[in-house]
Amino acid sequence: MKKKFMISTLLLIAMVSLFSCIKNDDGYIPPGKDNLQLPPLDPQLVQQGQEIFRYETFGDETFWTDQLHMNQVIETAVSPNTALAVGLKVDAAALPAAVVAAIQAGQVNLDDPQSTLVLLQNNAVVGVKGQVSQNPDGTLKLVRMGITCALCHSTVDNSFASGIGKRLDGWPNRDLNPGLIISLSPALDQATKDIYASWGPGFYDPRFNHDGLSNPVVIPPAYGLYGIPKAIFTGDGDVQHEPAGPVAYWNRYVAVTQMHGHGYFADARLDGWVVDHREGDDLVTDKLPALQAYQYSIAAPEPPANSFDATAAVKGKALFMGKAKCAGCHSGPLFTDVINGGKLHPQSASVAVDKDYVNRSATKQWRVTPLKGIWQHPPYFHDGSAATLAEVVTRYNEVNNLKLSTAEQADLTEYLKSL
C-alpha cells in the first residue's frame, strides 16, 4: 500500500510539473500559475504588430470617407488647434525638420485646416491616416481618410508641446473626444449627433451601434495584457471565442464593428450579432496575431519618480494583501485573477456607480481589472465614476464595510500609486 501511495504521489508531482510548463502562444496562462513565466514574443511579429497598431486602417476609409464624409470635415474645419482641442495627438518624430523649424518659428498657421493636411501628409496625426493630393491652385485636398487602433489607445509625452511629442502606445487617450469628432459628420441626423457629442473626452460606447443604447465607458489601456486570459471590462474576449487570443477577440470586434474595417465578426452570446464588412476581402483576420503580439509587448508603465510615498506604500501593501482583502481578486503579479483562469464575477460585484453596462456584454459578468500601471489612467472604474485612486479606496471601504481608518486608506492609496 505504501509503495502504491509513493508511486501515485510521484505521478501526481510529475503531472503538476508538466502542467506548470504549459505556455500558450495566445498569452493565456493555465490556472495555478502565480509566478508568470511567459514565453518570449517573436520580435518580427511584434514589429509587424506595431505597424498594424499605428498605421493599419483595415480598409475603414469606406466608412469614414464614403459614408461619414469625415475627409470633408477635416479639410474644411479641422485646424491643428481644433484637432488638439478634441484630443487628437501629433507624433513629433514624424515631423520633417523643416516643419519643426517652421512651427518653432511661428511660421505655421495652426488655425488653418491646410496645416492639418500637411501633418496628415507626413503621417503625423496619431491614429488618423489620410490620402492627400494637391489642387491645381496649390492647396491641399484630403481625398480619403481612415482611423487606426492608435487613435484611442495611444497618446504622446508632450515633449514638443501640449499634444505633440513621442508616441506612448497602449496608453489610453483620455483627452480624446471621439463622440464629438464623429458628431461632426454631415451624414448623421441631429439626434444621433447629439448622442455622440454627449459622451465627452475619454469616453466611448463600443456597443451603441449594436443595441442603440448610449452608455459610454472610459477608453481602457492596451498595455500590461500579456498573460491575462480575459480581455475588456466584462471578459468577453477569450480563446474560446477567438482562437488567436483574448485580446485578438476585442481587436476583431473593434476593427470590424467600430472602425468598420473590412472583416467579419460574430458572437452568438450577443444575440447572435453578425457584422460582415468584408466586401469581398478580409483585411482583419490575418493581422490579429501580430497586432496582439505588439499589444502583449507593451509593458505597463512604471510610476514616475517621487509620485508616491514609499513608506506608506509598504504599509499599504500589507493592507492590500490582508485587511482590505484586495488580493482576493487582484492576485498574482498582474493583479488580476489569472490563478483562477480569469474567473468572472456577477453584476453585483462591481462598486462602480453604473452596474447596467454589464448587461450589454457577452458574458453579463465582470472581469477583475489588472492594476499594473493604474496610476496612469484616471478616472477609474468602467464608468469613470472615481476621479482618483483615493476615491477608489474610499468606495471599496464603504461598500464592502472594510472598516479601514483614514490613515489606512491613505496608505492603501499610496500602494496603488506604486504599482
N, C-alpha and C positions, 0 to 999 in steps of 0.2 A: 504493500500500500504506500509506504514511504517513498519507494523508488518511482512509482507511478506519479505520485504527487510532485516529485522533483522534475520528472520529465515534462509534466503538464506546465509546471512553473517556467521551465526553460523555454518551452514552446511559446508561452504567453509573452515572455520577455522578448523573444525573437520577433514575434508579430508586432509588438509595440514599437520595437526598434525599427522594423521595416516601415511601419506606418509613419513614424516620425520623420522618415526621409522623403516622404512623398511631397513633391512640389509641382504644382500645375503651371503650365505656361500662361494661363489666363490670370495668374496672380492670386488665385484663391488658395488659402492655406487650410488644410483639413482641420476639423475640430481637435482640440487637445494641444495645439501649438500655442505656447505662451511667449516663448522667446523666438520671434520670427527669424528664420534664416532663408531669405528669399533668393531664388536663383538669379544670376546676373542677367540683365536685359541685353538683347542684341543691339550693339551700337548702331549698326546700319539701319535696323528697323526703327530705332529711336530717332535717328536723323531724318528718316523718311516721314516719321510721325510729326516731327517739328514743322516740316514744310507744309504738311496737311493742316495741322492745327492753325498755323499762321496765315496760310495763303489759299487753301482749298475752299472753293465755293460749292462744290458738288453740283455745279450747273444751276445754282439757285437764281441766276440772273433772269431766268424765265419768269420768276415770280416778282423779284424786287424791281426789275426793269419793265418787263412786258405787262405785268398786271398792276403793280402799285405805282409804276412810273416814278420811282424814287430818284432816278437819274435826273429827271427834270427838276425835282425839288432841290437837289444838291446844286445843280448847275445854276439855278436862278436865285436861291435863297439861303444857302448854307456857306457862310464865310468861315474862315478858320476860327474867328472869335465865337461865332454861333456854334460851330462844331464842338469847341472846347466847353462851351456853356452847357451843352446837353450831355457832356461826359465822354465824348469821343477823345481818344488819345493819339498822340503823334510819336512815331518811332524816330528818335533823333539820329540813330545810326543809319537810317535810310535816306537822310537828307544829304544831297551833294554839298560839298564845301562852299560852292558859290551861293547856294540857297541859305546856308547857315550864316554866311557873312552878310548877306542881304538882310536877313531877319535881324541880326545883331546891330546892323547899321540903321535900322528903321526904314529900310527901303522896300519892304514888303507890306502891302496894304492888307492887314489882317481882317478888314471888314469887307473884302471883295471876294465873292464866290470863285472868281477866277484863280485866286491864290489857293483855294481848296483843291481845285483841279490840278494845280502844279504838284501839290502834295500827293494826290492820287496817282499822278503820272510816275512819281517816284516810289510808289507802294509804301508810303509813309504813314497812312492813316490806319491805325491798328484795327484789324478786323473788317476792313472795307477794301474791296478790290474794284478798280474802275478801269474801263477802256476809254481812253481819252484821245480825241482827234483834234485837228486844227481846222477852224473855219477859214474860208478864203480871206477874211479880213484880219486873220492872225489871232483871233480869240480862240479859246479852247472850248471844246464841246464834250460832255460826258455821254458817250454813246451807250454804254452799258455799265451796270454795277451790280455787285453781289456782296454777300457777307460771309465771314468765316467764323470758326469757333472762337477765335481770339477777340471778337467784338465784345463778348460778355465776360470771358474768362481770362483776360489779360489786362494789365494796366501798365503804367510806366513809373519810373522813380523820380520824376520831376527834376532831373539833374540839369536840364537845359532851361526849362521854365515850367510853370504850372501846367500840367497836362502834356508836357513834352519831355521825353527822356528815354532811358534804356528800358526795353521791354521787361516786364515781370510776368512771364507766362504762368498760368494757373491761378494767379491772384484774381479774385472776383472784382470786377469793375463796379464798385458800389456808387460811383459818380454817374455812371451811365443811366440815361433815362430812355430806355428802349421804347416804352409805350408812347412817349411824346414824339419820338422820332417817327414811329410808324403812323401816328395820328396826322402827320403832315402829308400823307399820301392823298392826292386828289381823287383816287379811285374809291375811297371809303365814304360811306354816308356819315352824316354828322353824329348820329347816335353812337356809331362804332368808334368814331374819332374820340368822342368824349370818354368812352370806356378806356381806351388805350391811354389817353392823356391823364387819366386819374391815378395811374399806378405809381408814379413817382420814381425818383432816382434810386437805383439799386434793386428795383423790384421788377418781376416779370411773371406772367401767368402762362406756364407751358401747357396748360390744359384748356385754355379759353376756347381755342378753335376745335376742341373735341366736345365739350359739354355745354358751351355757351355761358358758363358762369364766369364771374370775374372775381378772382380771389388770389391776387399775386403773392409770390413768395420772394424772399431775398435771393439774389444770384449767389449760388454756392461756389466755394473754391474748387479748383480742379487739381490740387496738389495733395501729397500725402495719401494717395489712394492705393498704393501697391500693397497687396495682401488683404485688402478688405473685400469680403465675399458678397456684400450687398451694396448697391450704388443708389444714391439720392436719398432724400429725407425719408421716403416711405419704403425703401428697399426693393423697388420694382426690378432693378437690374440685377441679374444673377446669371450664372452659366446655364441654368435650366431653361432660360428664356432667350439667351443669346450665347451660342457656343463660343464665340470669340472672347467672351468675358463679361463681367458685370458692368464695367464702365462702358464697354462697347455697346451694351444694350441702350444706355442712355444716349450715347453718341449717335446711334442709329435713329433713336426717337427724335432727337433734336434736329439732326441733319435732314430727315425726311419730313417730319410733321411741323417743325417750326421754321427752319431755314428754307424749307421747300426745295431741297436738293433732289436730284434725280435718283430716287431709290424707293425701297419698299419697306413698310413697317406694318406689323400685325401683332396683336396681343389679345387672345381670347378673353383674358381677365378684364379687359377694358371694354366690356360689352361687345366683344368681337370686332373691335375697331380695326379697320384695314385702310391704310393710306398707300396708294400706289402712284408715285410721281416719276416712274421710270421713263416714260415717253420713249420707249424703245432702247434705252440704255440705263444700266445701273452704275452710277458713279459713286456709290456709297460703300457697298459691301466689301469690296476688295481693299478698301482703305482703313477699315476698322481695326485690324490687328496693329498696324503701325501707329495709328492715332492713339490707341490705348497704351501702347508701349511708351510713347512720348509722355503721356499723362502720368504713367507709372514712374517715369524717371524724374518727375518734378517733386522734390522733397518739400515738406512743409518748412516754411522759413523760420529761422531761429529768432528769438525775441531780441530786439535791439539792446545794446549795452545800456545798463543802468535804467532799464524800463520797468524793473520790479525790485521789491525789497527781498534780497536773497535770504535773509534771516527769517523773515515772516514766511517765505515760501517753503522753507524746511518744515515749519510748524504746520503750514497748510497742507503739505503732502501727507503728514500723519493723519490729519483730519479727513483728507480725500480717501485714504485707504481705510479709515476706521469710522469715527463717529458720524461723518457726513454721508457715508455709505455710497459715495460716488463710484468707487471701484467695482461695485457690484455689477454695474453695466459698462462703465467706461474702463474696461480692463485691458491688460496687456500693453505692449509698447506702442500700439496705435491708439490706445484709449477708446476702443470700441469693442463690440462683443464678437471678436474673432474666435475666441475659445469655443463658443457655442455655435460656431458656423454662421454667425450673423443673425442670431435669434432676433425675431421681430417682436414688437410689443403692441398691446391693444391701444385703441384710440385714447382711452382714459389715462394712459401712462404719461402723456405729454403734459408739461406745465406751461406750455405756450397759451396765449390768450385764445387764439383760433385753434380749435380742435377739429373743425369740419373739413379742412383741406384733405385729411387722410381718406375721407370717403370718396374722393375723386380719383384715388390712385388704384393701381392694380392689386395691391396687397391689402388695402384697408387697414394697414398697421404702420408702426413707426420703426425706423432703423435707429440704432444708437449712433449718435453723431461722433465721429472721430474728433479728438480735441487738439491734436498736434497743430500748432500754428494758430490756435484760436484767438490769440491776441490781435491778429492781423485783420479780422473781418467783422467788426461790429456793423450793424446791430445783430443781436442774437435771437435764436430760435428761428424756425422757418418763416414765421410771420414778422420777424424783426421787432418783436414787442419788448425786448430788453435792449436798452441803448448801450449798456456797459456790462462788463463781467461782474461788477458788484451787484448790479440788478439781477443778473442770472442767479447768483448765490442767494440773494435775498428771496427770490421767488421760490427756489427749491427749499429753503429753510422754512418758509411759511407754509407752502403747500404740503410738504412731507413732514411737517412738525419735527424738524431735526433738533430744535432747541439749541442752536448754536448761538453763542454770545456775540455781541458786536465785534469784539476783538477776534474771535474765531472766524467770523465771516470775512473779516479783513484779511486774515492770514490765508484763508482758502482762496480768496480772490487773487492774492499775490502768487500763489502756486499756479493757478490757471494762466496767469500772465507769463509764467516761466516756461510753459510747455512749447 
